[in-house]
Amino acid sequence: MTRPLRNYCEDCEWAASTETYSNRELSRLAIEHAVEHGHDIESEVPENRLL
Ligand SMILES: [Zn+2]
């Protein structure tokens, strides 16, 4: 089982995860958001995910 990886912004409501995007797309989107808006992106692997 592969846990989804989630990226979210500390400065606004932006968030994306590998449930919606591929790993490559997710990192690209996160970098683009950080560059375009000057925001800080955090990533997490949700531990208590309800299945
Ligand atoms: Zn942001």
mmCIF file of the protein (N, C-alpha, C, O) and its ligand, coordinates in Angstrom:
data_MODEL
# 
_entry.id   MODEL 
# 
loop_
_entity.id 
_entity.type 
_entity.pdbx_number_of_molecules 
1 polymer     1 
2 non-polymer 1 
# 
_entity_poly.entity_id                      1 
_entity_poly.type                           'polypeptide(L)' 
_entity_poly.nstd_linkage                   no 
_entity_poly.nstd_monomer                   no 
_entity_poly.pdbx_seq_one_letter_code       MTRPLRNYCEDCEWAASTETYSNRELSRLAIEHAVEHGHDIESEVPENRLL 
_entity_poly.pdbx_seq_one_letter_code_can   MTRPLRNYCEDCEWAASTETYSNRELSRLAIEHAVEHGHDIESEVPENRLL 
_entity_poly.pdbx_strand_id                 A 
# 
loop_
_entity_poly_seq.entity_id 
_entity_poly_seq.num 
_entity_poly_seq.mon_id 
_entity_poly_seq.hetero 
1 1  MET n 
1 2  THR n 
1 3  ARG n 
1 4  PRO n 
1 5  LEU n 
1 6  ARG n 
1 7  ASN n 
1 8  TYR n 
1 9  CYS n 
1 10 GLU n 
1 11 ASP n 
1 12 CYS n 
1 13 GLU n 
1 14 TRP n 
1 15 ALA n 
1 16 ALA n 
1 17 SER n 
1 18 THR n 
1 19 GLU n 
1 20 THR n 
1 21 TYR n 
1 22 SER n 
1 23 ASN n 
1 24 ARG n 
1 25 GLU n 
1 26 LEU n 
1 27 SER n 
1 28 ARG n 
1 29 LEU n 
1 30 ALA n 
1 31 ILE n 
1 32 GLU n 
1 33 HIS n 
1 34 ALA n 
1 35 VAL n 
1 36 GLU n 
1 37 HIS n 
1 38 GLY n 
1 39 HIS n 
1 40 ASP n 
1 41 ILE n 
1 42 GLU n 
1 43 SER n 
1 44 GLU n 
1 45 VAL n 
1 46 PRO n 
1 47 GLU n 
1 48 ASN n 
1 49 ARG n 
1 50 LEU n 
1 51 LEU n 
# 
loop_
_struct_asym.id 
_struct_asym.entity_id 
A 1 
B 2 
# 
loop_
_chem_comp.id 
_chem_comp.type 
_chem_comp.mon_nstd_flag 
ALA 'L-peptide linking' y 
ARG 'L-peptide linking' y 
ASN 'L-peptide linking' y 
ASP 'L-peptide linking' y 
CYS 'L-peptide linking' y 
GLU 'L-peptide linking' y 
GLY 'peptide linking'   y 
HIS 'L-peptide linking' y 
ILE 'L-peptide linking' y 
LEU 'L-peptide linking' y 
MET 'L-peptide linking' y 
PRO 'L-peptide linking' y 
SER 'L-peptide linking' y 
THR 'L-peptide linking' y 
TRP 'L-peptide linking' y 
TYR 'L-peptide linking' y 
VAL 'L-peptide linking' y 
ZN  non-polymer         . 
# 
_pdbx_entity_nonpoly.entity_id   2 
_pdbx_entity_nonpoly.name        ? 
_pdbx_entity_nonpoly.comp_id     ZN 
# 
_pdbx_nonpoly_scheme.asym_id         B 
_pdbx_nonpoly_scheme.entity_id       2 
_pdbx_nonpoly_scheme.mon_id          ZN 
_pdbx_nonpoly_scheme.ndb_seq_num     1 
_pdbx_nonpoly_scheme.pdb_seq_num     101 
_pdbx_nonpoly_scheme.auth_seq_num    101 
_pdbx_nonpoly_scheme.pdb_mon_id      ZN 
_pdbx_nonpoly_scheme.auth_mon_id     ZN 
_pdbx_nonpoly_scheme.pdb_strand_id   A 
_pdbx_nonpoly_scheme.pdb_ins_code    . 
# 
loop_
_atom_site.group_PDB 
_atom_site.id 
_atom_site.type_symbol 
_atom_site.label_atom_id 
_atom_site.label_alt_id 
_atom_site.label_comp_id 
_atom_site.label_asym_id 
_atom_site.label_entity_id 
_atom_site.label_seq_id 
_atom_site.pdbx_PDB_ins_code 
_atom_site.Cartn_x 
_atom_site.Cartn_y 
_atom_site.Cartn_z 
_atom_site.occupancy 
_atom_site.B_iso_or_equiv 
_atom_site.pdbx_formal_charge 
_atom_site.auth_seq_id 
_atom_site.auth_comp_id 
_atom_site.auth_asym_id 
_atom_site.auth_atom_id 
_atom_site.pdbx_PDB_model_num 
ATOM   1   N  N  . MET A 1 1  ? 0.846   -1.196 0.000   1.00 0.00 ? 1   MET A N  1 
ATOM   2   C  CA . MET A 1 1  ? 0.000   0.000  0.000   1.00 0.00 ? 1   MET A CA 1 
ATOM   3   C  C  . MET A 1 1  ? 0.880   1.243  0.000   1.00 0.00 ? 1   MET A C  1 
ATOM   4   O  O  . MET A 1 1  ? 1.832   1.337  0.774   1.00 0.00 ? 1   MET A O  1 
ATOM   5   N  N  . THR A 1 2  ? 0.568   2.170  -0.846  1.00 0.00 ? 2   THR A N  1 
ATOM   6   C  CA . THR A 1 2  ? 1.314   3.417  -0.923  1.00 0.00 ? 2   THR A CA 1 
ATOM   7   C  C  . THR A 1 2  ? 0.534   4.525  -0.244  1.00 0.00 ? 2   THR A C  1 
ATOM   8   O  O  . THR A 1 2  ? -0.614  4.808  -0.588  1.00 0.00 ? 2   THR A O  1 
ATOM   9   N  N  . ARG A 1 3  ? 1.176   5.136  0.714   1.00 0.00 ? 3   ARG A N  1 
ATOM   10  C  CA . ARG A 1 3  ? 0.521   6.267  1.372   1.00 0.00 ? 3   ARG A CA 1 
ATOM   11  C  C  . ARG A 1 3  ? 0.555   7.473  0.455   1.00 0.00 ? 3   ARG A C  1 
ATOM   12  O  O  . ARG A 1 3  ? 1.552   7.711  -0.227  1.00 0.00 ? 3   ARG A O  1 
ATOM   13  N  N  . PRO A 1 4  ? -0.532  8.239  0.435   1.00 0.00 ? 4   PRO A N  1 
ATOM   14  C  CA . PRO A 1 4  ? -0.504  9.470  -0.363  1.00 0.00 ? 4   PRO A CA 1 
ATOM   15  C  C  . PRO A 1 4  ? 0.396   10.506 0.289   1.00 0.00 ? 4   PRO A C  1 
ATOM   16  O  O  . PRO A 1 4  ? 0.499   10.587 1.513   1.00 0.00 ? 4   PRO A O  1 
ATOM   17  N  N  . LEU A 1 5  ? 1.035   11.283 -0.543  1.00 0.00 ? 5   LEU A N  1 
ATOM   18  C  CA . LEU A 1 5  ? 1.835   12.401 -0.053  1.00 0.00 ? 5   LEU A CA 1 
ATOM   19  C  C  . LEU A 1 5  ? 1.039   13.672 -0.302  1.00 0.00 ? 5   LEU A C  1 
ATOM   20  O  O  . LEU A 1 5  ? 0.454   13.857 -1.368  1.00 0.00 ? 5   LEU A O  1 
ATOM   21  N  N  . ARG A 1 6  ? 1.028   14.532 0.687   1.00 0.00 ? 6   ARG A N  1 
ATOM   22  C  CA . ARG A 1 6  ? 0.259   15.762 0.554   1.00 0.00 ? 6   ARG A CA 1 
ATOM   23  C  C  . ARG A 1 6  ? 1.180   16.948 0.727   1.00 0.00 ? 6   ARG A C  1 
ATOM   24  O  O  . ARG A 1 6  ? 1.999   16.990 1.646   1.00 0.00 ? 6   ARG A O  1 
ATOM   25  N  N  . ASN A 1 7  ? 1.037   17.908 -0.165  1.00 0.00 ? 7   ASN A N  1 
ATOM   26  C  CA . ASN A 1 7  ? 1.748   19.172 -0.033  1.00 0.00 ? 7   ASN A CA 1 
ATOM   27  C  C  . ASN A 1 7  ? 0.727   20.251 0.277   1.00 0.00 ? 7   ASN A C  1 
ATOM   28  O  O  . ASN A 1 7  ? -0.357  20.280 -0.306  1.00 0.00 ? 7   ASN A O  1 
ATOM   29  N  N  . TYR A 1 8  ? 1.078   21.137 1.198   1.00 0.00 ? 8   TYR A N  1 
ATOM   30  C  CA . TYR A 1 8  ? 0.172   22.240 1.498   1.00 0.00 ? 8   TYR A CA 1 
ATOM   31  C  C  . TYR A 1 8  ? 0.980   23.500 1.767   1.00 0.00 ? 8   TYR A C  1 
ATOM   32  O  O  . TYR A 1 8  ? 2.171   23.456 2.075   1.00 0.00 ? 8   TYR A O  1 
ATOM   33  N  N  . CYS A 1 9  ? 0.283   24.629 1.639   1.00 0.00 ? 9   CYS A N  1 
ATOM   34  C  CA . CYS A 1 9  ? 0.922   25.922 1.791   1.00 0.00 ? 9   CYS A CA 1 
ATOM   35  C  C  . CYS A 1 9  ? 0.712   26.435 3.209   1.00 0.00 ? 9   CYS A C  1 
ATOM   36  O  O  . CYS A 1 9  ? -0.382  26.340 3.764   1.00 0.00 ? 9   CYS A O  1 
ATOM   37  N  N  . GLU A 1 10 ? 1.785   26.983 3.787   1.00 0.00 ? 10  GLU A N  1 
ATOM   38  C  CA . GLU A 1 10 ? 1.663   27.545 5.137   1.00 0.00 ? 10  GLU A CA 1 
ATOM   39  C  C  . GLU A 1 10 ? 1.066   28.942 5.106   1.00 0.00 ? 10  GLU A C  1 
ATOM   40  O  O  . GLU A 1 10 ? 0.672   29.467 6.147   1.00 0.00 ? 10  GLU A O  1 
ATOM   41  N  N  . ASP A 1 11 ? 0.994   29.546 3.943   1.00 0.00 ? 11  ASP A N  1 
ATOM   42  C  CA . ASP A 1 11 ? 0.584   30.949 3.851   1.00 0.00 ? 11  ASP A CA 1 
ATOM   43  C  C  . ASP A 1 11 ? -0.786  31.157 3.222   1.00 0.00 ? 11  ASP A C  1 
ATOM   44  O  O  . ASP A 1 11 ? -1.342  32.252 3.311   1.00 0.00 ? 11  ASP A O  1 
ATOM   45  N  N  . CYS A 1 12 ? -1.341  30.129 2.590   1.00 0.00 ? 12  CYS A N  1 
ATOM   46  C  CA . CYS A 1 12 ? -2.683  30.254 2.033   1.00 0.00 ? 12  CYS A CA 1 
ATOM   47  C  C  . CYS A 1 12 ? -3.315  28.862 2.023   1.00 0.00 ? 12  CYS A C  1 
ATOM   48  O  O  . CYS A 1 12 ? -2.781  27.930 2.624   1.00 0.00 ? 12  CYS A O  1 
ATOM   49  N  N  . GLU A 1 13 ? -4.434  28.726 1.352   1.00 0.00 ? 13  GLU A N  1 
ATOM   50  C  CA . GLU A 1 13 ? -5.194  27.477 1.423   1.00 0.00 ? 13  GLU A CA 1 
ATOM   51  C  C  . GLU A 1 13 ? -4.766  26.465 0.373   1.00 0.00 ? 13  GLU A C  1 
ATOM   52  O  O  . GLU A 1 13 ? -5.412  25.429 0.219   1.00 0.00 ? 13  GLU A O  1 
ATOM   53  N  N  . TRP A 1 14 ? -3.706  26.741 -0.341  1.00 0.00 ? 14  TRP A N  1 
ATOM   54  C  CA . TRP A 1 14 ? -3.289  25.849 -1.416  1.00 0.00 ? 14  TRP A CA 1 
ATOM   55  C  C  . TRP A 1 14 ? -2.886  24.481 -0.860  1.00 0.00 ? 14  TRP A C  1 
ATOM   56  O  O  . TRP A 1 14 ? -2.165  24.388 0.133   1.00 0.00 ? 14  TRP A O  1 
ATOM   57  N  N  . ALA A 1 15 ? -3.354  23.446 -1.504  1.00 0.00 ? 15  ALA A N  1 
ATOM   58  C  CA . ALA A 1 15 ? -2.957  22.090 -1.128  1.00 0.00 ? 15  ALA A CA 1 
ATOM   59  C  C  . ALA A 1 15 ? -3.167  21.174 -2.320  1.00 0.00 ? 15  ALA A C  1 
ATOM   60  O  O  . ALA A 1 15 ? -4.045  21.403 -3.151  1.00 0.00 ? 15  ALA A O  1 
ATOM   61  N  N  . ALA A 1 16 ? -2.341  20.124 -2.391  1.00 0.00 ? 16  ALA A N  1 
ATOM   62  C  CA . ALA A 1 16 ? -2.487  19.129 -3.444  1.00 0.00 ? 16  ALA A CA 1 
ATOM   63  C  C  . ALA A 1 16 ? -1.898  17.829 -2.921  1.00 0.00 ? 16  ALA A C  1 
ATOM   64  O  O  . ALA A 1 16 ? -1.041  17.837 -2.038  1.00 0.00 ? 16  ALA A O  1 
ATOM   65  N  N  . SER A 1 17 ? -2.356  16.729 -3.464  1.00 0.00 ? 17  SER A N  1 
ATOM   66  C  CA . SER A 1 17 ? -1.828  15.453 -2.990  1.00 0.00 ? 17  SER A CA 1 
ATOM   67  C  C  . SER A 1 17 ? -1.681  14.479 -4.147  1.00 0.00 ? 17  SER A C  1 
ATOM   68  O  O  . SER A 1 17 ? -2.201  14.693 -5.242  1.00 0.00 ? 17  SER A O  1 
ATOM   69  N  N  . THR A 1 18 ? -0.958  13.409 -3.871  1.00 0.00 ? 18  THR A N  1 
ATOM   70  C  CA . THR A 1 18 ? -0.741  12.408 -4.910  1.00 0.00 ? 18  THR A CA 1 
ATOM   71  C  C  . THR A 1 18 ? -1.989  11.584 -5.180  1.00 0.00 ? 18  THR A C  1 
ATOM   72  O  O  . THR A 1 18 ? -1.991  10.719 -6.055  1.00 0.00 ? 18  THR A O  1 
ATOM   73  N  N  . GLU A 1 19 ? -3.050  11.855 -4.428  1.00 0.00 ? 19  GLU A N  1 
ATOM   74  C  CA . GLU A 1 19 ? -4.329  11.234 -4.787  1.00 0.00 ? 19  GLU A CA 1 
ATOM   75  C  C  . GLU A 1 19 ? -4.875  11.852 -6.067  1.00 0.00 ? 19  GLU A C  1 
ATOM   76  O  O  . GLU A 1 19 ? -5.636  11.221 -6.800  1.00 0.00 ? 19  GLU A O  1 
ATOM   77  N  N  . THR A 1 20 ? -4.476  13.095 -6.324  1.00 0.00 ? 20  THR A N  1 
ATOM   78  C  CA . THR A 1 20 ? -4.961  13.813 -7.500  1.00 0.00 ? 20  THR A CA 1 
ATOM   79  C  C  . THR A 1 20 ? -3.895  13.921 -8.578  1.00 0.00 ? 20  THR A C  1 
ATOM   80  O  O  . THR A 1 20 ? -4.202  13.903 -9.770  1.00 0.00 ? 20  THR A O  1 
ATOM   81  N  N  . TYR A 1 21 ? -2.627  14.035 -8.151  1.00 0.00 ? 21  TYR A N  1 
ATOM   82  C  CA . TYR A 1 21 ? -1.541  14.251 -9.089  1.00 0.00 ? 21  TYR A CA 1 
ATOM   83  C  C  . TYR A 1 21 ? -0.490  13.165 -8.941  1.00 0.00 ? 21  TYR A C  1 
ATOM   84  O  O  . TYR A 1 21 ? -0.401  12.490 -7.915  1.00 0.00 ? 21  TYR A O  1 
ATOM   85  N  N  . SER A 1 22 ? 0.298   13.016 -9.989  1.00 0.00 ? 22  SER A N  1 
ATOM   86  C  CA . SER A 1 22 ? 1.448   12.129 -9.872  1.00 0.00 ? 22  SER A CA 1 
ATOM   87  C  C  . SER A 1 22 ? 2.504   12.803 -8.996  1.00 0.00 ? 22  SER A C  1 
ATOM   88  O  O  . SER A 1 22 ? 2.443   14.009 -8.759  1.00 0.00 ? 22  SER A O  1 
ATOM   89  N  N  . ASN A 1 23 ? 3.465   12.025 -8.520  1.00 0.00 ? 23  ASN A N  1 
ATOM   90  C  CA . ASN A 1 23 ? 4.523   12.581 -7.683  1.00 0.00 ? 23  ASN A CA 1 
ATOM   91  C  C  . ASN A 1 23 ? 5.249   13.717 -8.395  1.00 0.00 ? 23  ASN A C  1 
ATOM   92  O  O  . ASN A 1 23 ? 5.560   14.747 -7.797  1.00 0.00 ? 23  ASN A O  1 
ATOM   93  N  N  . ARG A 1 24 ? 5.509   13.509 -9.674  1.00 0.00 ? 24  ARG A N  1 
ATOM   94  C  CA . ARG A 1 24 ? 6.247   14.519 -10.424 1.00 0.00 ? 24  ARG A CA 1 
ATOM   95  C  C  . ARG A 1 24 ? 5.417   15.795 -10.554 1.00 0.00 ? 24  ARG A C  1 
ATOM   96  O  O  . ARG A 1 24 ? 5.936   16.895 -10.367 1.00 0.00 ? 24  ARG A O  1 
ATOM   97  N  N  . GLU A 1 25 ? 4.120   15.647 -10.877 1.00 0.00 ? 25  GLU A N  1 
ATOM   98  C  CA . GLU A 1 25 ? 3.259   16.821 -11.004 1.00 0.00 ? 25  GLU A CA 1 
ATOM   99  C  C  . GLU A 1 25 ? 3.143   17.550 -9.669  1.00 0.00 ? 25  GLU A C  1 
ATOM   100 O  O  . GLU A 1 25 ? 3.164   18.780 -9.617  1.00 0.00 ? 25  GLU A O  1 
ATOM   101 N  N  . LEU A 1 26 ? 3.021   16.779 -8.596  1.00 0.00 ? 26  LEU A N  1 
ATOM   102 C  CA . LEU A 1 26 ? 2.866   17.385 -7.274  1.00 0.00 ? 26  LEU A CA 1 
ATOM   103 C  C  . LEU A 1 26 ? 4.072   18.244 -6.921  1.00 0.00 ? 26  LEU A C  1 
ATOM   104 O  O  . LEU A 1 26 ? 3.914   19.375 -6.461  1.00 0.00 ? 26  LEU A O  1 
ATOM   105 N  N  . SER A 1 27 ? 5.270   17.720 -7.131  1.00 0.00 ? 27  SER A N  1 
ATOM   106 C  CA . SER A 1 27 ? 6.447   18.534 -6.793  1.00 0.00 ? 27  SER A CA 1 
ATOM   107 C  C  . SER A 1 27 ? 6.551   19.741 -7.713  1.00 0.00 ? 27  SER A C  1 
ATOM   108 O  O  . SER A 1 27 ? 6.974   20.814 -7.283  1.00 0.00 ? 27  SER A O  1 
ATOM   109 N  N  . ARG A 1 28 ? 6.172   19.578 -8.968  1.00 0.00 ? 28  ARG A N  1 
ATOM   110 C  CA . ARG A 1 28 ? 6.234   20.724 -9.879  1.00 0.00 ? 28  ARG A CA 1 
ATOM   111 C  C  . ARG A 1 28 ? 5.253   21.804 -9.436  1.00 0.00 ? 28  ARG A C  1 
ATOM   112 O  O  . ARG A 1 28 ? 5.602   22.984 -9.397  1.00 0.00 ? 28  ARG A O  1 
ATOM   113 N  N  . LEU A 1 29 ? 4.023   21.401 -9.102  1.00 0.00 ? 29  LEU A N  1 
ATOM   114 C  CA . LEU A 1 29 ? 3.013   22.362 -8.665  1.00 0.00 ? 29  LEU A CA 1 
ATOM   115 C  C  . LEU A 1 29 ? 3.443   23.082 -7.393  1.00 0.00 ? 29  LEU A C  1 
ATOM   116 O  O  . LEU A 1 29 ? 3.240   24.288 -7.253  1.00 0.00 ? 29  LEU A O  1 
ATOM   117 N  N  . ALA A 1 30 ? 4.037   22.337 -6.473  1.00 0.00 ? 30  ALA A N  1 
ATOM   118 C  CA . ALA A 1 30 ? 4.465   22.932 -5.211  1.00 0.00 ? 30  ALA A CA 1 
ATOM   119 C  C  . ALA A 1 30 ? 5.561   23.964 -5.455  1.00 0.00 ? 30  ALA A C  1 
ATOM   120 O  O  . ALA A 1 30 ? 5.544   25.047 -4.871  1.00 0.00 ? 30  ALA A O  1 
ATOM   121 N  N  . ILE A 1 31 ? 6.509   23.625 -6.315  1.00 0.00 ? 31  ILE A N  1 
ATOM   122 C  CA . ILE A 1 31 ? 7.594   24.556 -6.625  1.00 0.00 ? 31  ILE A CA 1 
ATOM   123 C  C  . ILE A 1 31 ? 7.035   25.789 -7.327  1.00 0.00 ? 31  ILE A C  1 
ATOM   124 O  O  . ILE A 1 31 ? 7.418   26.917 -7.017  1.00 0.00 ? 31  ILE A O  1 
ATOM   125 N  N  . GLU A 1 32 ? 6.123   25.565 -8.278  1.00 0.00 ? 32  GLU A N  1 
ATOM   126 C  CA . GLU A 1 32 ? 5.526   26.695 -8.989  1.00 0.00 ? 32  GLU A CA 1 
ATOM   127 C  C  . GLU A 1 32 ? 4.804   27.625 -8.025  1.00 0.00 ? 32  GLU A C  1 
ATOM   128 O  O  . GLU A 1 32 ? 4.927   28.846 -8.119  1.00 0.00 ? 32  GLU A O  1 
ATOM   129 N  N  . HIS A 1 33 ? 4.055   27.043 -7.102  1.00 0.00 ? 33  HIS A N  1 
ATOM   130 C  CA . HIS A 1 33 ? 3.316   27.870 -6.138  1.00 0.00 ? 33  HIS A CA 1 
ATOM   131 C  C  . HIS A 1 33 ? 4.284   28.667 -5.274  1.00 0.00 ? 33  HIS A C  1 
ATOM   132 O  O  . HIS A 1 33 ? 4.069   29.855 -5.034  1.00 0.00 ? 33  HIS A O  1 
ATOM   133 N  N  . ALA A 1 34 ? 5.329   28.031 -4.813  1.00 0.00 ? 34  ALA A N  1 
ATOM   134 C  CA . ALA A 1 34 ? 6.309   28.708 -3.964  1.00 0.00 ? 34  ALA A CA 1 
ATOM   135 C  C  . ALA A 1 34 ? 6.984   29.847 -4.726  1.00 0.00 ? 34  ALA A C  1 
ATOM   136 O  O  . ALA A 1 34 ? 7.195   30.930 -4.179  1.00 0.00 ? 34  ALA A O  1 
ATOM   137 N  N  . VAL A 1 35 ? 7.322   29.594 -5.992  1.00 0.00 ? 35  VAL A N  1 
ATOM   138 C  CA . VAL A 1 35 ? 8.015   30.610 -6.780  1.00 0.00 ? 35  VAL A CA 1 
ATOM   139 C  C  . VAL A 1 35 ? 7.069   31.764 -7.124  1.00 0.00 ? 35  VAL A C  1 
ATOM   140 O  O  . VAL A 1 35 ? 7.437   32.933 -7.014  1.00 0.00 ? 35  VAL A O  1 
ATOM   141 N  N  . GLU A 1 36 ? 5.850   31.422 -7.542  1.00 0.00 ? 36  GLU A N  1 
ATOM   142 C  CA . GLU A 1 36 ? 4.914   32.454 -7.996  1.00 0.00 ? 36  GLU A CA 1 
ATOM   143 C  C  . GLU A 1 36 ? 4.448   33.354 -6.853  1.00 0.00 ? 36  GLU A C  1 
ATOM   144 O  O  . GLU A 1 36 ? 4.297   34.562 -7.031  1.00 0.00 ? 36  GLU A O  1 
ATOM   145 N  N  . HIS A 1 37 ? 4.223   32.766 -5.687  1.00 0.00 ? 37  HIS A N  1 
ATOM   146 C  CA . HIS A 1 37 ? 3.606   33.525 -4.592  1.00 0.00 ? 37  HIS A CA 1 
ATOM   147 C  C  . HIS A 1 37 ? 4.577   33.808 -3.456  1.00 0.00 ? 37  HIS A C  1 
ATOM   148 O  O  . HIS A 1 37 ? 4.257   34.579 -2.551  1.00 0.00 ? 37  HIS A O  1 
ATOM   149 N  N  . GLY A 1 38 ? 5.744   33.204 -3.488  1.00 0.00 ? 38  GLY A N  1 
ATOM   150 C  CA . GLY A 1 38 ? 6.686   33.396 -2.399  1.00 0.00 ? 38  GLY A CA 1 
ATOM   151 C  C  . GLY A 1 38 ? 6.226   32.761 -1.100  1.00 0.00 ? 38  GLY A C  1 
ATOM   152 O  O  . GLY A 1 38 ? 6.587   33.222 -0.017  1.00 0.00 ? 38  GLY A O  1 
ATOM   153 N  N  . HIS A 1 39 ? 5.430   31.702 -1.203  1.00 0.00 ? 39  HIS A N  1 
ATOM   154 C  CA . HIS A 1 39 ? 4.904   31.020 -0.020  1.00 0.00 ? 39  HIS A CA 1 
ATOM   155 C  C  . HIS A 1 39 ? 5.765   29.816 0.343   1.00 0.00 ? 39  HIS A C  1 
ATOM   156 O  O  . HIS A 1 39 ? 6.573   29.344 -0.456  1.00 0.00 ? 39  HIS A O  1 
ATOM   157 N  N  . ASP A 1 40 ? 5.574   29.334 1.564   1.00 0.00 ? 40  ASP A N  1 
ATOM   158 C  CA . ASP A 1 40 ? 6.309   28.160 2.019   1.00 0.00 ? 40  ASP A CA 1 
ATOM   159 C  C  . ASP A 1 40 ? 5.434   26.916 1.912   1.00 0.00 ? 40  ASP A C  1 
ATOM   160 O  O  . ASP A 1 40 ? 4.342   26.866 2.479   1.00 0.00 ? 40  ASP A O  1 
ATOM   161 N  N  . ILE A 1 41 ? 5.910   25.932 1.198   1.00 0.00 ? 41  ILE A N  1 
ATOM   162 C  CA . ILE A 1 41 ? 5.170   24.688 1.017   1.00 0.00 ? 41  ILE A CA 1 
ATOM   163 C  C  . ILE A 1 41 ? 5.688   23.641 1.998   1.00 0.00 ? 41  ILE A C  1 
ATOM   164 O  O  . ILE A 1 41 ? 6.893   23.410 2.103   1.00 0.00 ? 41  ILE A O  1 
ATOM   165 N  N  . GLU A 1 42 ? 4.775   23.025 2.701   1.00 0.00 ? 42  GLU A N  1 
ATOM   166 C  CA . GLU A 1 42 ? 5.113   21.911 3.573   1.00 0.00 ? 42  GLU A CA 1 
ATOM   167 C  C  . GLU A 1 42 ? 4.573   20.635 2.954   1.00 0.00 ? 42  GLU A C  1 
ATOM   168 O  O  . GLU A 1 42 ? 3.598   20.662 2.203   1.00 0.00 ? 42  GLU A O  1 
ATOM   169 N  N  . SER A 1 43 ? 5.211   19.516 3.274   1.00 0.00 ? 43  SER A N  1 
ATOM   170 C  CA . SER A 1 43 ? 4.674   18.247 2.798   1.00 0.00 ? 43  SER A CA 1 
ATOM   171 C  C  . SER A 1 43 ? 4.448   17.336 3.986   1.00 0.00 ? 43  SER A C  1 
ATOM   172 O  O  . SER A 1 43 ? 5.140   17.435 4.999   1.00 0.00 ? 43  SER A O  1 
ATOM   173 N  N  . GLU A 1 44 ? 3.480   16.451 3.859   1.00 0.00 ? 44  GLU A N  1 
ATOM   174 C  CA . GLU A 1 44 ? 3.179   15.528 4.941   1.00 0.00 ? 44  GLU A CA 1 
ATOM   175 C  C  . GLU A 1 44 ? 2.652   14.233 4.350   1.00 0.00 ? 44  GLU A C  1 
ATOM   176 O  O  . GLU A 1 44 ? 2.109   14.201 3.245   1.00 0.00 ? 44  GLU A O  1 
ATOM   177 N  N  . VAL A 1 45 ? 2.826   13.175 5.114   1.00 0.00 ? 45  VAL A N  1 
ATOM   178 C  CA . VAL A 1 45 ? 2.196   11.906 4.794   1.00 0.00 ? 45  VAL A CA 1 
ATOM   179 C  C  . VAL A 1 45 ? 1.133   11.692 5.869   1.00 0.00 ? 45  VAL A C  1 
ATOM   180 O  O  . VAL A 1 45 ? 1.458   11.409 7.021   1.00 0.00 ? 45  VAL A O  1 
ATOM   181 N  N  . PRO A 1 46 ? -0.134  11.827 5.490   1.00 0.00 ? 46  PRO A N  1 
ATOM   182 C  CA . PRO A 1 46 ? -1.190  11.678 6.489   1.00 0.00 ? 46  PRO A CA 1 
ATOM   183 C  C  . PRO A 1 46 ? -1.110  10.317 7.167   1.00 0.00 ? 46  PRO A C  1 
ATOM   184 O  O  . PRO A 1 46 ? -1.153  9.284  6.498   1.00 0.00 ? 46  PRO A O  1 
ATOM   185 N  N  . GLU A 1 47 ? -0.995  10.311 8.484   1.00 0.00 ? 47  GLU A N  1 
ATOM   186 C  CA . GLU A 1 47 ? -0.804  9.058  9.228   1.00 0.00 ? 47  GLU A CA 1 
ATOM   187 C  C  . GLU A 1 47 ? -2.131  8.388  9.585   1.00 0.00 ? 47  GLU A C  1 
ATOM   188 O  O  . GLU A 1 47 ? -2.263  7.165  9.540   1.00 0.00 ? 47  GLU A O  1 
ATOM   189 N  N  . ASN A 1 48 ? -3.097  9.213  9.937   1.00 0.00 ? 48  ASN A N  1 
ATOM   190 C  CA . ASN A 1 48 ? -4.365  8.660  10.402  1.00 0.00 ? 48  ASN A CA 1 
ATOM   191 C  C  . ASN A 1 48 ? -5.451  8.805  9.343   1.00 0.00 ? 48  ASN A C  1 
ATOM   192 O  O  . ASN A 1 48 ? -6.503  9.407  9.557   1.00 0.00 ? 48  ASN A O  1 
ATOM   193 N  N  . ARG A 1 49 ? -5.146  8.237  8.219   1.00 0.00 ? 49  ARG A N  1 
ATOM   194 C  CA . ARG A 1 49 ? -6.056  8.349  7.103   1.00 0.00 ? 49  ARG A CA 1 
ATOM   195 C  C  . ARG A 1 49 ? -7.181  7.338  7.251   1.00 0.00 ? 49  ARG A C  1 
ATOM   196 O  O  . ARG A 1 49 ? -6.948  6.151  7.476   1.00 0.00 ? 49  ARG A O  1 
ATOM   197 N  N  . LEU A 1 50 ? -8.389  7.826  7.121   1.00 0.00 ? 50  LEU A N  1 
ATOM   198 C  CA . LEU A 1 50 ? -9.539  6.936  7.199   1.00 0.00 ? 50  LEU A CA 1 
ATOM   199 C  C  . LEU A 1 50 ? -9.768  6.295  5.836   1.00 0.00 ? 50  LEU A C  1 
ATOM   200 O  O  . LEU A 1 50 ? -9.880  6.975  4.816   1.00 0.00 ? 50  LEU A O  1 
ATOM   201 N  N  . LEU A 1 51 ? -9.832  4.999  5.849   1.00 0.00 ? 51  LEU A N  1 
ATOM   202 C  CA . LEU A 1 51 ? -10.014 4.298  4.582   1.00 0.00 ? 51  LEU A CA 1 
ATOM   203 C  C  . LEU A 1 51 ? -11.462 3.901  4.371   1.00 0.00 ? 51  LEU A C  1 
ATOM   204 O  O  . LEU A 1 51 ? -11.796 3.299  3.351   1.00 0.00 ? 51  LEU A O  1 
HETATM 205 ZN ZN . ZN  B 2 .  ? 0.261   29.758 -0.833  1.00 0.00 2 101 ZN  A ZN 1 
# 
